[in-house]
């Protein structure tokens, strides 16, 4: 088996499909909520709204590339990635196990509000 064949299989596990997005465990085992069809121009306003709504503290810089953007935010010991890429759209990633409850709260908020 060559390297390309070995890594081409999607190892993520869909937990639940929602109206706007999907909750899943990504390849690394992190709880992740993805909202597809989000444009890059929508990323910063959505990130700002979620940061304010959940009293998050942006940690470090927002990394912006041609196909992706991401920033880690903190709330106590909880670390969450607020990300965007051209394939998945807007993404919220629990960076540690304590953050999974926060991701679930964000799912509820996003599904019931305009972001």
Secondary structure, 3 states (H helix, E strand, C coil): CCHHHHHCCCCCEEEEECCCCEEEECCCCCEEEEECCCCHHHHHHHHHHHHHHCCCEEEEEEEECCCEEEEEEEECCEEEEEEEECCCEEEEEECCHHHHHHHHHHHHHHHHCCC
